């Protein structure tokens, strides 16, 4: 009879069978049906009972511990089952991905559950999270820390207060509270931070490992060893990224602190301050995302009005707020109904795919999924397109399909211009952008115009509207804009980009070449 490899593997993976086989070897090669012919052999058989009992008890204890671990993990999964609102918190989302990738895979080695997991995933229409998902979720937390200046201590406790001050690691964000992240998470986040050149954030996570009240189940020596490993990783960064600075810091840190946790943590805190104070805010959008709109010198000319851009709106004028006069940026309130917004997200959700940027590439500058919907695909799409044509006065038949987008953990879109779309005919560009908000966002997720110092928070059923081009088809570079990372919540938007070349009748050229 042929024995399959899986059968052999199963045999050697079962401690009970191994113990029983060792007990049978101790009895010798006696045929089982010959015991009755010798009292001596019956005595051997009798003496083996205690060994078999020990083997069974050891096996039962091992199995009990293994099953208890499985039961605890199952209870953890069940406690969060169906809690969709919970995963709108970025730390909860990170923990979910870690559980369903790292922890679940580790448990698969302790039980024959692989086929069950695959069947559940297939029936739910999902794929098991991969290592890229685990790293991507970690990068999202680091991005939120970077933009909103959230300390490691605050993030580890799920506290998402925006901090306008430099990240020092010992400010008002370090108050006590239950930990949502583990020491292993801190190591993972610190490593990802150093690998992506977020030096001060990585050091803040290394400092957290040394705090006496953080991860108390870790021994002092283990904390010191892991923190030292992380800082040595940082020291390997190029000098331009602060690696030499960390290297010099490491040379004297341990001697001065003599292995004292509190002293080591304090030394790292002072180094974080030095690095943070030396960092330049290379992208003003981070500052605007964090602190809001800057003072507008023309604020006295900004108004709100009830507009009637077309007879269709005579009985229900458009609620329009002028946010910037040159270039003109307006916000249109209640341009959609709840029913329309909800229907658009319902139609788009099964079609979502990871969003790309110009050239069709995936990039960390844009963290979202999107779907394009033609007018014919659903009544809600056709109705919204027609209404946008009436309110803007432009020919929406010459435009991109309506693009629906849902942002991910810490989802963002770094500064960009809308005028140049992918696949446009030569000489054509996106004249106008209508950005519709399909839901409210708990924290973050605003749209910022970096050169205008303007931040607009999502308001469900509202639309942000502006022109990307002048009448002479030249770019309006002041419309450079970005989507701030979503700090908490889910963000759904719809974009309608209207082309330039189809507007000869509705938006003709001006009398001057400069218009």
C-alpha positions in Angstrom: 0.0 0.0 0.0 1.3 3.4 -0.9 1.4 6.1 1.8 0.8 9.6 0.7 3.2 12.4 1.8 0.3 14.2 3.5 -0.3 11.1 5.6 3.4 10.9 6.6 3.4 14.6 7.5 0.3 14.2 9.6 1.8 11.2 11.5 5.0 13.0 12.4 3.1 16.2 13.4 0.9 14.3 15.9 2.7 14.2 19.3 0.4 11.5 20.6 1.4 9.1 17.8 5.0 9.7 18.3 4.8 9.1 22.1 2.7 5.9 21.5 5.2 4.7 18.9 8.1 5.2 21.4 6.2 3.2 24.0 5.7 0.4 21.6 9.4 0.3 20.8 10.2 0.0 24.5 8.1 -3.2 24.5 10.3 -4.8 21.9 9.3 -6.5 18.7 7.0 -8.9 20.4 4.0 -10.0 18.4 0.8 -8.7 19.9 -0.8 -12.1 20.0 2.1 -13.7 21.8 1.8 -11.9 25.2 -0.2 -14.7 26.7 2.6 -17.1 26.2 5.0 -15.4 28.6 4.4 -13.8 32.0 7.6 -11.8 31.6 6.2 -10.1 28.5 2.9 -9.5 30.2 4.9 -7.8 33.0 6.6 -5.5 30.3 3.1 -4.7 29.0 1.9 -3.8 32.5 4.9 -1.6 33.2 4.3 0.4 30.0 0.8 1.6 31.1 2.3 4.4 33.2 4.3 5.6 30.3 1.3 5.5 28.1 -0.7 7.4 30.7 2.0 10.1 30.9 2.0 10.4 27.1 -1.7 10.8 27.0 -1.7 13.4 29.8 1.1 15.4 28.1 -0.7 15.2 24.8 -4.0 16.3 26.5 -2.2 19.3 28.1 -0.6 20.3 24.8 -3.8 20.0 22.9 -5.7 21.9 25.6 -3.2 24.8 25.3 -3.4 24.7 21.6 -7.2 24.7 21.6 -7.3 27.5 24.1 -5.2 29.6 21.8 -7.5 28.8 19.0 -10.6 29.6 21.2 -9.1 32.9 22.3 -8.4 34.0 18.7 -11.9 32.9 17.7 -13.4 34.9 20.5 -11.3 38.0 19.4 -12.6 37.6 15.8 -16.2 37.1 16.9 -16.1 40.1 19.3 -15.5 42.4 16.3 -17.7 40.5 13.9 -19.9 42.9 11.9 -18.5 45.9 13.7 -18.0 47.8 10.4 -18.0 51.2 12.0 -15.1 50.1 14.2 -12.8 49.6 11.3 -13.2 53.2 10.3 -10.8 53.9 13.1 -7.3 53.4 11.5 -5.8 51.5 14.4 -8.8 49.1 14.4 -8.3 48.6 10.6 -4.6 47.9 11.1 -5.3 45.4 13.8 -7.9 43.7 11.6 -5.5 43.3 8.8 -2.8 42.0 11.1 -5.2 39.5 12.7 -6.4 38.2 9.3 -2.9 38.0 7.8 -0.1 37.4 10.3 -2.0 35.8 13.3 -4.3 33.7 11.2 -1.5 32.3 9.1 0.4 31.4 12.3 -2.6 29.5 13.6 -3.1 27.6 10.3 0.1 25.7 11.2 -1.6 24.5 14.4 -4.8 23.1 12.9 -6.0 21.8 9.6 -7.9 25.0 8.8 -6.4 26.1 5.5 -9.3 24.7 3.4 -11.9 26.2 5.8 -10.3 29.6 5.6 -10.1 29.5 1.8 -13.8 28.4 1.6 -14.9 31.2 3.9 -12.8 33.8 2.0 -14.3 32.6 -1.3 -17.9 32.6 -0.1 -17.3 36.2 1.2 -15.9 37.3 -2.1 -12.5 38.3 -0.7 -8.9 37.2 -0.8 -6.9 36.6 2.3 -4.8 39.7 3.2 -1.2 39.6 2.0 2.1 40.9 3.4 1.6 44.0 1.3 -1.7 44.7 3.0 0.1 44.4 6.4 2.8 46.8 5.4 0.4 49.2 3.7 -1.7 49.4 6.8 1.4 50.2 8.8 2.4 52.9 6.3 -1.1 54.4 6.6 -0.7 54.9 10.4 2.8 56.4 9.8 1.3 58.8 7.2 -1.3 59.9 9.7 1.4 60.5 12.3 3.4 62.5 9.8 0.6 64.7 8.5 -1.3 65.3 11.8 1.7 65.0 14.1 0.4 62.2 16.3 2.8 60.7 18.8 3.6 57.0 18.9 2.1 56.9 22.5 -1.1 58.4 21.3 -1.4 56.2 18.2 -0.7 53.0 20.3 -3.8 53.9 22.4 -5.9 54.9 19.4 -6.0 58.6 20.3 -6.2 60.7 17.1 -5.9 64.3 18.3 -4.3 66.5 15.8 -1.1 68.2 17.2 0.1 71.4 15.6 3.3 71.4 17.6 6.5 69.5 16.8 6.5 65.8 17.6 8.4 65.5 20.8 7.0 62.2 22.2 6.5 63.6 25.7 3.6 66.1 25.2 0.0 66.0 26.0 -0.6 63.0 23.8 1.1 60.5 26.1 -1.6 60.3 28.8 -2.5 56.8 30.0 -5.1 54.6 28.4 -5.6 51.0 27.3 -3.1 50.0 24.5 -4.6 49.0 21.2 -1.2 48.0 19.7 1.4 45.5 20.9 5.1 45.7 21.3 5.4 43.7 18.0 3.3 46.4 16.3 5.6 49.1 17.6 8.6 47.2 16.2 6.9 46.8 12.8 5.9 50.5 12.7 9.4 51.6 13.7 11.0 49.4 11.0 8.6 50.7 8.3 9.2 54.3 9.4 13.0 53.9 9.1 12.6 52.1 5.8 10.5 55.0 4.4 12.8 57.7 5.9 10.3 58.9 8.5 13.2 59.2 11.0 11.6 61.1 13.9 8.5 58.9 13.8 10.6 55.7 13.9 12.6 57.0 16.8 9.4 57.8 18.6 8.2 54.2 18.3 11.7 53.1 19.5 11.3 55.4 22.5 7.9 54.0 23.3 9.4 50.5 23.6 11.5 51.8 26.5 8.8 53.5 28.5 8.2 51.8 31.8 4.4 51.8 31.4 4.4 50.6 27.8 4.2 46.9 27.1 4.9 45.9 30.7 5.1 42.2 29.9 8.4 42.8 28.1 11.5 42.4 30.2 13.9 45.3 30.5 16.6 43.6 28.6 14.3 42.7 25.8 13.1 46.3 25.5 16.7 47.6 25.4 17.8 45.0 22.8 14.9 45.7 20.4 15.2 49.5 20.8 18.9 49.2 20.1 18.2 47.1 17.0 15.8 49.7 15.7 18.1 52.6 16.3 21.0 50.7 14.6 18.6 50.2 11.6 18.1 54.0 11.5 21.8 54.6 11.7 22.2 52.8 8.4 20.2 55.4 6.6 22.1 57.8 4.3 23.6 60.9 5.9 21.2 63.1 4.0 18.3 61.3 5.8 19.8 61.7 9.2 21.6 58.3 9.5 24.9 59.8 10.6 23.1 61.8 13.2 21.5 58.7 14.7 24.9 56.9 14.5 26.6 59.6 16.6 23.6 59.5 19.0 24.0 55.8 19.5 27.7 56.0 20.4 27.1 57.7 23.7 23.4 56.9 24.5 23.9 53.6 26.3 27.0 54.7 28.2 25.2 57.8 29.6 22.1 55.9 30.5 23.8 52.7 31.8 21.0 50.6 30.5 18.4 52.6 32.4 15.0 52.5 30.6 13.8 55.9 31.7 17.2 57.6 30.9 17.3 55.9 27.5 13.8 57.0 26.7 14.5 60.6 27.8 17.7 60.7 25.6 15.6 59.5 22.6 13.0 62.1 23.3 15.6 64.9 23.2 16.9 63.5 19.9 13.4 63.4 18.4 13.0 67.1 19.3 16.3 68.0 17.5 15.3 66.1 14.4 11.7 67.5 14.3 13.0 71.0 14.7 15.3 70.5 11.8 12.7 69.0 9.4 11.4 71.3 6.7 7.7 71.3 5.8 8.3 70.6 2.2 4.6 70.2 1.4 2.4 73.0 2.6 -0.7 70.7 2.2 0.3 68.9 5.4 0.2 72.1 7.3 -3.2 73.1 5.8 -4.6 69.6 6.5 -3.5 69.9 10.1 -4.4 73.5 10.9 -7.1 74.5 8.4 -7.4 77.4 5.9 -5.1 80.3 6.2 -6.4 83.9 6.5 -7.7 85.0 3.1 -6.9 88.6 2.2 -10.0 88.8 0.1 -12.4 87.3 2.7 -14.6 90.4 2.6 -15.5 89.6 -1.0 -16.5 86.0 -0.3 -20.3 85.6 -0.1 -23.1 83.0 0.1 -26.1 83.3 -2.2 -29.1 81.4 -3.6 -28.3 81.0 -7.3 -30.5 80.2 -10.2 -28.1 79.2 -12.9 -30.9 77.6 -15.0 -34.8 77.8 -14.9 -34.7 74.3 -13.5 -33.6 75.7 -10.2 -36.2 78.5 -9.9 -38.2 76.8 -7.2 -35.1 75.3 -5.4 -32.2 77.7 -5.9 -28.7 76.4 -5.5 -27.0 77.2 -2.2 -23.7 78.5 -3.3 -20.7 79.7 -1.2 -17.8 81.5 -2.8 -14.6 80.2 -1.2 -12.1 81.9 -3.4 -12.6 84.7 -6.0 -9.5 84.3 -8.3 -9.4 81.5 -9.3 -13.1 81.0 -8.6 -13.8 78.1 -6.2 -17.3 77.5 -5.0 -19.1 75.1 -2.8 -22.6 73.9 -3.8 -24.7 72.6 -0.9 -27.3 69.9 -1.3 -26.6 69.5 -5.0 -27.4 65.8 -4.4 -30.1 64.0 -2.3 -29.4 61.4 0.3 -31.0 58.8 -2.0 -28.7 59.7 -4.9 -25.5 59.7 -2.8 -26.4 56.4 -1.2 -27.3 54.8 -4.6 -24.1 56.0 -6.2 -22.0 54.3 -3.5 -24.1 51.1 -3.8 -23.6 50.9 -7.5 -19.9 51.6 -7.4 -18.8 49.4 -4.5 -18.7 46.1 -6.4 -16.7 47.7 -9.2 -14.0 49.4 -7.1 -10.4 48.9 -8.2 -7.2 50.5 -6.9 -6.9 54.0 -8.3 -4.0 55.0 -10.6 -2.4 58.2 -11.4 -1.2 59.7 -14.8 0.4 56.9 -16.9 -1.7 54.2 -15.2 0.7 53.6 -12.3 0.0 52.7 -8.7 1.6 55.0 -6.2 1.6 55.9 -2.5 0.6 59.5 -3.5 -2.9 58.1 -4.1 -4.4 55.7 -1.6 -8.0 54.9 -2.8 -10.1 52.7 -5.0 -12.3 54.0 -7.8 -14.8 53.0 -10.4 -16.0 54.8 -13.6 -19.8 54.9 -14.2 -21.4 55.8 -17.5 -24.7 57.6 -17.5 -26.5 54.6 -18.9 -25.4 52.3 -16.0 -27.9 53.7 -13.4 -30.6 56.3 -13.0 -28.5 58.0 -10.3 -25.5 58.6 -12.6 -27.6 60.0 -15.4 -29.5 62.3 -13.1 -26.3 63.7 -11.4 -24.6 64.3 -14.8 -27.7 66.1 -16.1 -27.9 68.3 -13.0 -24.2 69.2 -13.2 -24.7 70.3 -16.7 -27.5 72.6 -15.7 -25.7 74.1 -12.7 -22.4 74.7 -14.5 -23.8 75.7 -17.9 -21.3 73.4 -19.6 -21.7 70.6 -22.1 -21.3 67.5 -19.9 -21.6 65.1 -22.9 -17.9 65.9 -23.5 -16.6 64.7 -20.2 -15.2 61.7 -18.4 -17.6 59.2 -17.0 -18.5 59.9 -13.4 -15.7 58.6 -11.2 -16.6 57.2 -7.8 -13.8 56.9 -5.2 -13.5 55.4 -1.7 -10.4 56.2 0.3 -8.5 53.6 2.2 -6.8 53.6 5.7 -5.2 57.1 5.9 -6.4 57.5 2.3 -5.0 60.5 0.5 -4.2 62.1 -2.9 -1.1 64.3 -2.8 -1.0 67.7 -4.6 -1.8 67.5 -8.3 -3.6 69.3 -11.2 -6.7 67.9 -12.8 -6.3 69.5 -16.2 -4.2 66.8 -17.8 -6.1 63.5 -17.8 -5.0 60.1 -19.1 -6.1 59.3 -22.7 -7.3 62.8 -23.7 -7.2 63.8 -27.3 -4.3 66.0 -28.3 -5.1 69.6 -27.4 -7.9 68.6 -25.1 -7.8 69.1 -21.3 -10.2 69.0 -18.3 -11.7 72.5 -18.2 -13.7 72.0 -15.0 -13.9 69.8 -11.9 -17.0 69.0 -9.9 -16.0 67.1 -6.7 -19.1 65.7 -5.0 -19.0 64.4 -1.4 -21.2 61.4 -0.9 -20.8 61.2 2.9 -19.5 63.0 5.9 -16.0 62.1 7.3 -15.4 61.9 11.0 -11.9 63.4 11.0 -9.5 64.5 8.2 -10.2 63.9 4.5 -10.5 67.5 3.6 -9.7 68.9 0.1 -6.9 71.5 0.2 -5.7 74.0 -2.4 -2.1 74.4 -1.4 -1.4 77.7 -3.2 -4.6 79.3 -2.0 -4.2 78.2 1.6 -7.7 76.8 1.5 -9.1 73.6 3.1 -12.7 72.3 2.5 -14.1 69.6 4.7 -16.5 67.0 3.1 -20.2 67.8 3.5 -22.5 65.1 2.4 -24.5 65.9 -0.8 -22.3 69.0 -1.4 -20.0 69.7 -4.4 -16.8 71.6 -4.8 -16.5 73.3 -8.2 -13.7 75.1 -10.0 -12.1 75.7 -13.4 -8.7 74.2 -14.2 -8.2 76.3 -17.4 -8.6 79.9 -18.5 -10.6 80.7 -21.6 -7.3 80.6 -23.6 -6.8 76.9 -22.4 -3.8 77.8 -20.2 -3.5 76.0 -16.9 -4.6 77.7 -13.7 -1.7 76.5 -11.5 -3.3 77.9 -8.4 -5.8 75.1 -8.6 -3.1 72.7 -7.4 -5.0 70.6 -4.8 -4.8 67.5 -2.7 -6.9 65.2 -0.6 -5.8 65.1 3.1 -5.4 61.7 4.7 -8.6 60.3 6.2 -7.9 60.3 9.9 -11.1 58.5 10.9 -14.1 57.4 9.0 -14.8 56.4 5.4 -14.7 58.9 2.6 -16.8 58.5 -0.6 -16.5 61.0 -3.4 -17.5 61.4 -7.1 -15.6 63.4 -9.7 -17.0 64.8 -12.9 -14.3 66.2 -15.2 -15.7 68.3 -18.1 -13.5 68.7 -21.2 -12.4 72.0 -22.8 -12.9 71.3 -26.5 -16.6 70.6 -26.2 -17.4 74.0 -24.7 -17.1 76.2 -27.8 -20.7 77.3 -27.6 -21.2 77.3 -23.8 -17.8 78.8 -22.8 -16.3 80.6 -25.8 -12.9 82.2 -25.9 -12.5 85.7 -24.5 -11.7 89.0 -26.4 -8.1 88.9 -25.1 -5.5 86.2 -25.4 -4.8 86.6 -21.7 -8.3 85.6 -20.6 
